[in-house]
Amino acid sequence: MYDFAYHKPTSIADAVKLLSADPDARPISGGQTLLPALKHRLNKPSALIDLSGIAELRGIRREGDKLVIGALAKHEEVANSAEVKAAIPALATLAGTIGDTQVRNRGTIGGSVSNNDPAADYPAAVLALDATIVTDKRRIAADDFFQGMFTTALEPGELLVAVEFPIPEKAGYAKMRNPASRYVMAGAFVAKTKSGVRVAINGAGPGVFRQAEMEKALAASWSPDAVAGIKQDPEGLNGDIHGSAEYRAHLVTVMAKRAVAAAG
Amino acid sequence: MPQVTLTVNGKTSTVEVEGRTLLVELLREKLRLTGTHVGCDTSQCGACVVHVNGDSVKSCTMLALQADGANVTTIEGLAKPDGTLHPMQEAFREYHALQCGFCTPGMVMSAIDLVQKHPQGLSEKEIREGLEGNLCRCTGYHNIVKAIAAAQEVMHGRRSELASAAE
């Protein structure tokens, strides 16, 4: 790892100031993705701005028909939160399947969502639940936030503060993990929300995406059988030593079926 | 150079580190607590697991500076000063839950966190799933699972003494 300066601000304003003053500075929360990347020297930040001392980024709370999760909420906190389990059980289940216990004790929702790894779990929930990303500057709809592999609508120096999840009528998540790395080969998050049925697919493509055909089928009939016959086009999906694009396309249908079954 | 102040196994130290110094490097190289191992260095194998403020974490994937002000427990901090082993260490010995022993410190630290967070008790399946973040290259999982199952009975006070492996 190359060396870097380290700052630990205690307010969003101070963190933003540090980030805007230095274009090569990067924020860090749990560091479960960033630190491995730095070890591989894939990244050379001049400074790391540790967000963990910022109280405004903490907390999980119910606000009317929304669940608001602060950027610093660790995966293990979300998985065990009574608020999350009561409002959106599928989200608690998803959080409990990220990495392993030790990774979940460090990794945060803000880090996962703003990193937008194609194999990350949270982006599928954010997109399918029609969540809103709250930053220090503005509110961004999930449909506008994710912009392909490791790319989001966040501007340099802009900080993700919280994610607001409208509470759905039903939601379910299923994924196929790579047996060695345990990263998602293909996953599906399905949700019956106020804005309609939404299906988000992660792991299979260069970024999380919505599956319109499945959304239509589930809106007409909410059952695993409704999506069983829908074939995902393999064009543009990831193909690598772990599985071809055709294999992942096949998994998309299987995972969507399982996700609907899990949602009940 | 930046300084980090942390309490390790009950003893508070202030140490000079670089920004990039990992928690495991601070423990092993600055504090000479070499019981915590580095296996993969990619947060997969779990040989480096320690407890930070009561939670098990991979110390190869945490900066020393991120542990400023934290309370850290390593494998060296488990036994009593008179040498009496922690029930989990005793169970690993009784059940022969180690072969080469390289993964053992991390296994023990993860196992203690797992048992402490599940006071209602863990089934064999839950123990196996709970060890997802720890790899044993000797593939000695079977006895590790047996040891954890036996240790949880003592840790939760359901038995006063460890069940012998011969039972």
Boltz contact constraints between the chains, C-beta under 6 A:
constraints:
  - contact:
      token1: [A, 1]
      token2: [B, 20]
      max_distance: 6.0
  - contact:
      token1: [A, 3]
      token2: [B, 18]
      max_distance: 6.0
  - contact:
      token1: [A, 3]
      token2: [B, 19]
      max_distance: 6.0
  - contact:
      token1: [A, 3]
      token2: [B, 20]
      max_distance: 6.0
  - contact:
      token1: [A, 4]
      token2: [B, 19]
      max_distance: 6.0
  - contact:
      token1: [A, 5]
      token2: [B, 19]
      max_distance: 6.0
  - contact:
      token1: [A, 6]
      token2: [B, 19]
      max_distance: 6.0
  - contact:
      token1: [A, 6]
      token2: [B, 65]
      max_distance: 6.0
  - contact:
      token1: [A, 35]
      token2: [B, 61]
      max_distance: 6.0
  - contact:
      token1: [A, 36]
      token2: [B, 42]
      max_distance: 6.0
  - contact:
      token1: [A, 100]
      token2: [B, 132]
      max_distance: 6.0
  - contact:
      token1: [A, 100]
      token2: [B, 133]
      max_distance: 6.0
  - contact:
      token1: [A, 101]
      token2: [B, 133]
      max_distance: 6.0
  - contact:
      token1: [A, 102]
      token2: [B, 49]
      max_distance: 6.0
  - contact:
      token1: [A, 102]
      token2: [B, 56]
      max_distance: 6.0
  - contact:
      token1: [A, 102]
      token2: [B, 57]
      max_distance: 6.0
  - contact:
      token1: [A, 102]
      token2: [B, 58]
      max_distance: 6.0
  - contact:
      token1: [A, 102]
      token2: [B, 133]
      max_distance: 6.0
  - contact:
      token1: [A, 105]
      token2: [B, 55]
      max_distance: 6.0
  - contact:
      token1: [A, 105]
      token2: [B, 57]
      max_distance: 6.0
  - contact:
      token1: [A, 106]
      token2: [B, 57]
      max_distance: 6.0
